[in-house]
C-alpha cells in the first residue's frame, strides 16, 4: 500500500482517466434498453404519417353539420366504414359521412370528425350500424346518421406530422434508452440502433466470516450484505451486474475466482481485504498481479483522506486490462465508496457525459453540531427535504450502521478543513435518489 495519502478528487480523477467507454455495437430494440445512443437518430417519416381520427365517430364536411342541434339534427348518408389500417378510402361528398374508428385515416372530402356521442350512432338506419369494408356503401338509401352538434374544421383530427416531422431529430447521441425512447424508435421504424452496451460489472466480497442470506449463522459469522447491495447499486447505475458468492480468506482462491470472472466482466468490484489486517487477502492476491505477464496492469492500494472508506484499491488485471476497484469491507464504507468511485466508472464506461450524482446545498437540521476529523472529507448519511432545503443526519458516523444507510437518501459532505458544523449551517449533499 502506498504511503501517500490521496484526496477523494485525485483518486476519482485517476479512475476516470483510465476508463474508456465501451465500443459501440448494433442492437435490436429489445436489447438496447438502458444503453446509450452513439449517434443522432432522425425521423425518416412524419408521425403520424397521415391525418387520422382521434375519436370513434363520423368523418364529415363542416358545412353539412353547421347549426346541427338535438332538435334539428343534421341527417347524413353513411357511405362506408373507415377502420385503422384502411386503404381505398371513400370520398365524402355533400350530405355524406363515413363512419370512422380511432386512428383511421381521414377520408378524402372530410374536414372533421364528430364523436359518436354527438350522434344517434346510425340508429336511424340499420346499414349504418354494421361494419363494412372501407369504401363500400350501405345497401339502399337507409344508411343514415343524425348529428346533434356542429364541428369546427379539423375537429378531432390528428394532423400528419403533428408529433414529429420527417427530418426532425428524434433522439440525440448520448441519450439513455428507456421505454419511451424505445417506443419512439419503433414508431419511426427503427428495428436496430447503434449504442454503447451496458457494462458488465462483477461484484464479489471476501471474508471467511461471510454467510449467504438464508443460511444458518455459526459463531462469529455474519451475512454477506455487501455483494447484494453493490450488485443492486451497479444495476441502478445502468450496468448488468453479476454477484459472486463470498470468497474465503485465501489468496489463491480469490485470485482464481477473479480470473474466472474476467470473461464476463467490463469492470470488477471487490469488497473487503484492503486494509492493514493480517487476513487482507485482496492485497495479497492482487498486489502484484499482471506485473510479469501483462505490462501496465496491476492494482495500486491506497489510503484516502476520507471517512468512511480510507483504504481503496484501483488498477487493471488480465489480458484486456479489465479495471478493478477494491473497496473496504465495512458496509457503509463499501457503499459510500461505490457511490463516489464505482458509479462514475460505470457511467464513464457507458459513455455518458455526466457521470456524477446530483448535488444540492442544504441547511443542516440537527440537535447538535456535527464533528469531523481534520484533514478528512467525511460523508454522513442523511435525509434531504428538497422543499424546505434542509438535510437531517441519519444514524451515526460508524461504518457498520447498515440500518441507518437504508433510511438515508443523501450523503452529507463535511470538507477536509472543517471539524465542526453547527445546526443551521449550510452543507453540500450528494443526492442518492
C-alpha positions as CSV (number, residue, x, y, z in Angstrom):
1,X,0.0,0.0,0.0
2,X,1.3,3.4,-1.0
3,X,2.4,5.7,1.9
4,X,0.9,8.7,0.0
5,X,-2.5,10.0,1.3
6,X,-4.7,10.5,-1.7
7,X,-7.5,13.0,-1.9
8,X,-11.0,11.9,-2.9
9,X,-10.8,14.1,-6.0
10,X,-7.4,12.8,-7.1
11,X,-8.4,9.1,-6.7
12,X,-11.6,9.7,-8.7
13,X,-9.7,11.5,-11.4
14,X,-7.2,8.7,-11.6
15,X,-10.0,6.2,-12.1
16,X,-11.8,8.2,-14.7
17,X,-8.7,9.0,-16.7
18,X,-8.1,5.2,-17.1
19,X,-11.7,4.3,-18.0
20,X,-12.6,4.2,-21.7
21,X,-16.2,4.0,-23.0
22,X,-17.2,0.6,-24.3
23,X,-17.1,0.1,-28.1
24,X,-20.4,0.7,-29.8
25,X,-22.5,-2.2,-31.2
26,X,-25.7,-2.5,-33.2
27,X,-28.5,-4.0,-31.1
28,X,-32.1,-5.0,-31.6
29,X,-34.5,-2.6,-29.9
30,X,-35.5,-5.1,-27.0
31,X,-31.8,-5.5,-26.2
32,X,-31.0,-1.8,-26.4
33,X,-32.9,-0.7,-23.2
34,X,-30.6,1.0,-20.8
35,X,-27.9,1.6,-23.4
36,X,-26.6,4.9,-24.6
37,X,-27.0,6.1,-28.2
38,X,-23.8,6.9,-30.0
39,X,-25.4,8.7,-33.0
40,X,-28.2,11.1,-33.6
41,X,-31.4,9.4,-34.9
42,X,-33.5,11.4,-37.3
43,X,-37.1,10.8,-38.3
44,X,-37.5,9.1,-41.7
45,X,-41.3,9.6,-41.9
46,X,-43.7,12.0,-40.2
47,X,-45.6,10.9,-37.2
48,X,-48.4,10.4,-37.6
49,X,-47.8,9.6,-41.3
50,X,-51.3,10.7,-42.3
51,X,-54.3,12.7,-41.0
52,X,-56.2,10.4,-38.7
53,X,-59.1,10.4,-36.3
54,X,-58.6,10.8,-32.6
55,X,-62.2,9.5,-31.9
56,X,-64.6,6.9,-32.9
57,X,-67.3,8.7,-34.8
58,X,-68.1,10.0,-38.3
59,X,-66.0,11.9,-40.8
60,X,-68.0,14.8,-42.2
61,X,-67.9,18.0,-44.1
62,X,-68.1,21.1,-41.8
63,X,-70.9,22.7,-43.8
64,X,-73.1,19.7,-43.5
65,X,-73.2,19.8,-39.7
66,X,-73.3,23.6,-39.3
67,X,-76.2,24.6,-37.0
68,X,-76.9,20.9,-36.0
69,X,-78.7,20.5,-32.7
70,X,-80.7,18.0,-30.7
71,X,-83.9,19.5,-32.0
72,X,-82.7,19.9,-35.6
73,X,-80.0,17.3,-36.3
74,X,-78.1,17.1,-39.5
75,X,-79.1,13.9,-41.3
76,X,-76.2,12.4,-43.4
77,X,-76.0,9.4,-45.6
78,X,-73.4,7.0,-44.4
79,X,-71.3,5.8,-47.4
80,X,-69.0,3.4,-45.6
81,X,-66.7,2.5,-42.7
82,X,-63.1,3.5,-42.2
83,X,-61.1,1.4,-39.8
84,X,-57.5,1.7,-38.7
85,X,-55.3,0.4,-41.5
86,X,-57.9,1.0,-44.2
87,X,-57.0,1.9,-47.7
88,X,-59.2,2.6,-50.8
89,X,-60.9,5.3,-48.7
90,X,-64.4,6.5,-49.7
91,X,-64.7,10.2,-50.7
92,X,-67.1,12.1,-48.5
93,X,-69.3,14.4,-50.6
94,X,-72.1,16.9,-49.7
95,X,-74.6,15.4,-47.3
96,X,-72.5,12.3,-46.7
97,X,-70.5,10.9,-43.8
98,X,-68.1,7.9,-43.3
99,X,-68.1,6.0,-40.0
100,X,-64.5,6.2,-38.7
101,X,-62.6,4.5,-35.9
102,X,-59.8,6.0,-33.7
103,X,-56.5,6.0,-35.6
104,X,-58.1,5.5,-39.0
105,X,-57.1,7.8,-41.9
106,X,-59.3,10.8,-42.6
107,X,-61.1,10.0,-45.9
108,X,-60.9,12.5,-48.9
109,X,-63.5,15.2,-48.7
110,X,-63.9,15.0,-44.9
111,X,-62.9,18.1,-42.9
112,X,-63.7,17.0,-39.3
113,X,-64.7,14.1,-37.1
114,X,-67.8,14.2,-34.9
115,X,-67.6,11.8,-32.0
116,X,-70.2,9.0,-31.9
117,X,-71.6,10.6,-28.7
118,X,-72.7,13.6,-30.8
119,X,-74.9,11.3,-33.0
120,X,-77.6,8.7,-32.8
121,X,-74.9,6.1,-33.7
122,X,-76.7,5.4,-37.0
123,X,-79.8,4.2,-35.2
124,X,-81.9,5.8,-37.9
125,X,-80.6,3.2,-40.5
126,X,-79.6,-0.4,-39.8
127,X,-77.0,-0.4,-42.5
128,X,-75.0,2.3,-40.9
129,X,-74.5,0.4,-37.7
130,X,-73.0,-2.6,-39.4
131,X,-69.3,-2.6,-40.2
132,X,-68.4,-2.8,-43.9
133,X,-65.2,-2.8,-45.8
134,X,-63.8,0.8,-46.4
135,X,-65.4,2.4,-49.3
136,X,-68.4,0.1,-49.5
137,X,-71.7,2.0,-49.4
138,X,-74.7,0.7,-47.5
139,X,-77.3,-1.2,-49.3
140,X,-80.2,1.0,-50.4
141,X,-80.6,4.5,-49.1
142,X,-81.4,3.8,-45.5
143,X,-77.8,4.2,-44.1
144,X,-78.1,7.4,-42.2
145,X,-76.8,9.1,-39.1
146,X,-78.2,12.0,-37.2
147,X,-75.6,14.5,-35.9
148,X,-76.7,16.7,-33.0
149,X,-73.8,19.2,-32.8
150,X,-71.7,21.2,-35.2
151,X,-68.0,20.7,-35.6
152,X,-65.2,23.0,-36.5
153,X,-62.8,22.3,-39.3
154,X,-60.1,19.7,-38.2
155,X,-62.0,18.9,-35.0
156,X,-60.8,15.5,-33.6
157,X,-58.3,15.1,-36.4
158,X,-54.6,14.3,-35.6
159,X,-52.7,16.2,-38.3
160,X,-49.9,14.5,-40.3
161,X,-46.6,15.3,-38.7
162,X,-48.2,16.8,-35.5
163,X,-45.9,14.6,-33.4
164,X,-42.7,14.8,-35.4
165,X,-41.8,15.8,-39.0
166,X,-39.6,13.8,-41.4
167,X,-36.1,15.0,-40.9
168,X,-36.6,16.1,-37.3
169,X,-34.1,14.9,-34.6
170,X,-35.8,12.1,-32.8
171,X,-33.1,11.3,-30.3
172,X,-29.6,12.8,-29.8
173,X,-26.4,10.9,-29.3
174,X,-25.9,10.4,-25.6
175,X,-29.5,9.6,-24.8
176,X,-30.1,6.7,-22.4
177,X,-32.8,4.4,-24.0
178,X,-35.7,3.9,-21.6
179,X,-39.2,2.6,-22.5
180,X,-40.4,5.9,-24.1
181,X,-37.3,6.2,-26.2
182,X,-37.6,2.5,-27.3
183,X,-41.2,3.2,-28.3
184,X,-40.3,6.2,-30.3
185,X,-37.6,4.3,-32.2
186,X,-40.1,1.6,-33.0
187,X,-42.7,4.2,-34.1
188,X,-40.3,5.7,-36.7
189,X,-39.5,2.2,-38.0
190,X,-36.0,1.6,-36.4
191,X,-35.5,-2.1,-35.7
192,X,-31.9,-1.8,-34.5
193,X,-29.9,1.1,-33.1
194,X,-26.2,1.7,-32.5
195,X,-25.3,2.1,-28.9
196,X,-22.7,1.5,-26.2
197,X,-23.7,-1.6,-24.4
198,X,-24.5,-1.7,-20.7
199,X,-21.3,-2.5,-18.8
200,X,-21.0,-6.0,-17.2
201,X,-20.0,-5.5,-13.6
202,X,-18.9,-8.4,-11.4
203,X,-19.2,-7.9,-7.7
204,X,-17.6,-10.2,-5.1
205,X,-17.0,-9.9,-1.4
206,X,-14.3,-11.5,0.6
207,X,-14.2,-12.9,4.1
208,X,-14.4,-16.4,5.7
209,X,-16.9,-15.0,8.2
210,X,-19.5,-14.3,5.5
211,X,-22.6,-16.5,5.1
212,X,-25.2,-16.2,2.4
213,X,-28.6,-14.9,3.5
214,X,-31.0,-17.8,4.2
215,X,-28.3,-20.0,5.7
216,X,-27.7,-20.5,9.4
217,X,-25.2,-18.4,11.2
218,X,-22.5,-20.0,13.2
219,X,-20.5,-18.3,16.0
220,X,-18.5,-15.4,14.6
221,X,-20.3,-15.3,11.3
222,X,-22.3,-12.5,9.6
223,X,-24.4,-12.4,6.5
224,X,-22.9,-11.1,3.3
225,X,-24.8,-7.9,2.6
226,X,-22.1,-6.0,0.6
227,X,-22.3,-8.1,-2.6
228,X,-26.1,-7.8,-2.7
229,X,-26.1,-4.0,-2.1
230,X,-23.3,-3.3,-4.6
231,X,-24.8,-5.6,-7.3
232,X,-28.1,-3.7,-6.9
233,X,-26.2,-0.4,-7.0
234,X,-24.5,-1.5,-10.2
235,X,-27.8,-2.2,-11.8
236,X,-29.2,1.1,-10.6
237,X,-26.2,2.8,-12.3
238,X,-27.1,1.2,-15.6
239,X,-24.9,-1.9,-15.6
240,X,-25.6,-5.6,-16.0
241,X,-24.4,-6.9,-12.7
242,X,-23.2,-10.4,-11.6
243,X,-22.9,-11.2,-7.9
244,X,-20.3,-13.8,-6.9
245,X,-20.7,-15.6,-3.6
246,X,-18.3,-14.6,-0.8
247,X,-14.8,-15.8,-1.2
248,X,-12.9,-17.2,1.8
249,X,-9.8,-15.6,3.1
250,X,-7.4,-17.5,0.8
251,X,-5.3,-15.5,-1.7
252,X,-5.1,-18.3,-4.3
253,X,-8.8,-19.0,-4.2
254,X,-9.6,-15.3,-4.6
255,X,-7.1,-15.0,-7.5
256,X,-8.6,-18.0,-9.2
257,X,-12.1,-16.7,-8.7
258,X,-11.3,-13.3,-10.2
259,X,-9.5,-14.8,-13.2
260,X,-12.6,-17.0,-13.8
261,X,-14.8,-13.9,-13.8
262,X,-12.7,-11.9,-16.3
263,X,-14.5,-13.5,-19.3
264,X,-17.8,-11.7,-18.4
265,X,-16.5,-8.5,-16.8
266,X,-16.0,-5.0,-18.1
267,X,-15.4,-3.9,-14.5
268,X,-14.6,-5.9,-11.4
269,X,-15.5,-4.7,-7.9
270,X,-14.3,-6.4,-4.7
271,X,-15.2,-5.6,-1.1
272,X,-13.1,-6.4,2.0
273,X,-9.5,-7.3,2.5
274,X,-7.8,-3.9,1.5
275,X,-6.7,-2.5,4.9
276,X,-3.8,-3.5,7.1
277,X,-5.1,-6.6,8.7
278,X,-3.4,-10.0,8.7
279,X,-6.0,-11.5,6.5
280,X,-6.4,-8.8,3.9
281,X,-6.4,-11.3,1.0
282,X,-7.3,-8.9,-1.8
283,X,-3.9,-7.1,-1.3
284,X,-2.1,-10.4,-1.1
285,X,-3.8,-11.8,-4.2
286,X,-3.7,-8.7,-6.4
287,X,-0.8,-6.5,-5.2
288,X,1.5,-7.9,-8.0
289,X,-1.0,-9.4,-10.4
290,X,-0.1,-9.0,-14.0
291,X,3.3,-7.4,-13.4
292,X,5.1,-10.3,-15.2
293,X,2.6,-11.3,-17.9
294,X,0.7,-8.1,-18.7
295,X,2.8,-4.9,-18.7
296,X,1.0,-1.9,-17.3
297,X,-1.5,-3.9,-15.3
298,X,-1.7,-4.3,-11.6
299,X,-3.6,-2.9,-8.6
300,X,-2.4,0.1,-6.5
301,X,-3.7,0.0,-2.9
302,X,-4.1,3.5,-1.4
303,X,-5.2,5.4,1.7
304,X,-7.6,8.2,1.0
305,X,-8.3,11.3,3.1
306,X,-11.9,10.4,3.6
307,X,-14.2,8.8,6.2
308,X,-15.6,6.2,5.8
309,X,-13.6,4.4,3.1
310,X,-10.0,5.2,3.8
311,X,-8.5,2.0,2.2
312,X,-9.0,1.7,-1.5
313,X,-7.5,-0.1,-4.5
314,X,-7.6,0.5,-8.2
315,X,-5.9,-0.8,-11.3
316,X,-6.4,-3.3,-14.1
317,X,-5.9,-7.0,-14.5
318,X,-5.9,-9.7,-17.2
319,X,-5.1,-9.6,-20.9
320,X,-7.8,-7.0,-21.6
321,X,-6.7,-4.7,-18.8
322,X,-10.1,-5.0,-17.1
323,X,-10.5,-2.3,-14.5
324,X,-10.8,-3.4,-10.9
325,X,-11.9,-1.3,-7.9
326,X,-11.1,-2.8,-4.5
327,X,-13.4,-1.3,-1.8
328,X,-13.3,-1.7,2.0
329,X,-15.4,-4.3,3.7
330,X,-17.5,-2.4,6.2
331,X,-21.0,-2.0,4.7
332,X,-21.2,1.8,4.8
333,X,-17.6,2.3,3.7
334,X,-18.3,-0.1,0.8
335,X,-21.5,1.6,-0.3
336,X,-20.1,5.2,0.0
337,X,-17.0,4.1,-1.9
338,X,-19.3,2.7,-4.6
339,X,-21.2,5.9,-5.0
340,X,-18.1,8.0,-5.1
341,X,-15.9,5.9,-7.4
342,X,-17.6,2.9,-8.9
343,X,-20.8,4.5,-10.1
344,X,-18.9,7.2,-12.0
345,X,-16.7,4.5,-13.6
346,X,-19.8,2.6,-14.7
347,X,-21.3,5.8,-16.2
348,X,-18.0,6.5,-17.9
349,X,-18.0,3.0,-19.5
350,X,-21.4,3.8,-20.8
351,X,-20.0,7.0,-22.5
352,X,-22.3,9.4,-20.5
353,X,-21.0,13.0,-20.4
354,X,-22.1,13.5,-16.8
355,X,-21.1,10.6,-14.5
356,X,-21.8,12.2,-11.1
357,X,-24.7,12.1,-8.8
358,X,-26.5,15.5,-8.5
359,X,-25.7,17.7,-5.5
360,X,-27.5,20.3,-3.6
361,X,-26.9,22.9,-0.9
362,X,-29.0,22.4,2.2
363,X,-29.3,23.7,5.8
364,X,-28.3,21.3,8.5
365,X,-31.2,20.3,10.7
366,X,-29.6,18.7,13.8
367,X,-29.8,18.8,17.6
368,X,-26.1,19.3,17.9
369,X,-23.0,20.1,15.9
370,X,-21.5,17.5,13.6
371,X,-17.9,16.8,14.2
372,X,-15.4,15.6,11.7
373,X,-11.7,14.6,11.8
374,X,-9.4,17.3,10.4
375,X,-7.8,16.5,7.1
376,X,-10.5,14.1,6.0
377,X,-13.6,14.6,3.9
378,X,-16.4,13.0,5.8
379,X,-19.6,11.6,4.2
380,X,-22.5,11.2,6.7
381,X,-25.9,9.7,5.9
382,X,-28.9,12.0,5.8
383,X,-32.5,12.6,4.6
384,X,-33.0,15.6,2.3
385,X,-36.1,17.7,2.2
386,X,-36.0,19.4,-1.1
387,X,-39.0,21.7,-0.5
388,X,-37.5,23.0,2.8
389,X,-33.9,22.9,1.6
390,X,-33.0,21.0,4.7
391,X,-31.0,17.9,5.5
392,X,-31.2,15.8,8.6
393,X,-28.5,13.3,9.7
394,X,-29.5,9.7,10.0
395,X,-27.6,7.4,12.4
396,X,-24.0,8.0,13.5
397,X,-20.7,8.0,11.7
398,X,-20.0,4.3,12.2
399,X,-19.1,2.4,9.0
400,X,-21.1,-0.6,10.1
401,X,-24.5,1.1,10.5
402,X,-26.5,-0.6,7.7
403,X,-29.9,0.3,9.1
404,X,-29.2,4.0,9.0
405,X,-27.9,3.7,5.5
406,X,-31.1,2.0,4.4
407,X,-33.1,5.1,5.6
408,X,-30.8,7.7,4.0
409,X,-31.4,9.3,0.6
410,X,-28.3,11.5,0.5
411,X,-24.7,11.9,1.8
412,X,-23.8,15.0,3.9
413,X,-20.3,16.2,2.9
414,X,-18.1,17.7,5.5
415,X,-14.9,19.2,3.9
416,X,-11.4,18.2,4.9
417,X,-10.7,21.6,6.6
418,X,-13.9,21.6,8.6
419,X,-14.0,19.9,12.0
420,X,-17.4,21.1,13.2
421,X,-20.7,22.0,11.5
422,X,-23.3,23.8,13.6
423,X,-27.1,23.3,13.3
424,X,-28.5,25.8,10.7
425,X,-25.2,25.9,8.8
426,X,-25.1,25.2,5.0
427,X,-23.7,22.0,3.8
428,X,-23.3,20.2,0.5
429,X,-25.3,17.0,0.0
430,X,-24.9,14.2,-2.6
431,X,-28.4,13.1,-3.7
432,X,-28.7,9.3,-3.9
433,X,-32.3,9.0,-5.0
